[in-house]
């Protein structure tokens, strides 16, 4: 999810790809931001993008 956010996907787009609610995306990203000590998706580490390549096709 954070990898998708770092690639520029909106919360709505992420929720559609993962078949979850927008609220769930928001909650998870809030936790990720807090854990990584960042304030926005543009501050997410670039290496998160590479995790997307390892994700199952349904999550790409």
N, C-alpha and C positions, 0 to 999 in steps of 0.2 A: 504494500500500500504506500509506504513512504517512497519507494522507488518510483511509483507512478506519479506521485506528487512532485518529486524532484524533476521529473521529465516534463512537467507543466500541465498534467491532467487536472481538471477541476474536480472538486469533491463529487459533483454530480456524475461526471464521466467515470470516476473511480468506482462509485457505488454501482453504476450500471455494469461495468466490467466484472465486478466481484459479486454481483447479485446481493448486495447489502444496502441498507438505508444510508442516506446522506448523513443522518445523525450519527450512525455508527462510524462512518469515515471520519467525521469531525472529532468524535471522541477518541478514536485511535490516533489520529494525527496530533491531537493535543497532548496525548501521553508521549508520543514519539518526540515532539518538539521539546517537551519538558525534560525527557531523558537525555536528549542530545544537546540540550541547552541552546536551542535556536529559537528565533522568534517568528520565522516564516518559512514557507517551502523553498524560497530562493536561497535560504541559508543552509538547506540540507546538504550534507556532503555529497560530492559528485560520485563517490564510490557506490552509493545506493543504486545508481543506474545499472551497475553491472549485476546486481542481484536479480534484476528483471530477466536477464538472459537465462538464469537458472530456474526461473519460475515455470510451472507447467503452462502449456499453451493456453489453457483457459484463463490464465491470469495476465496474458500479454495483450 
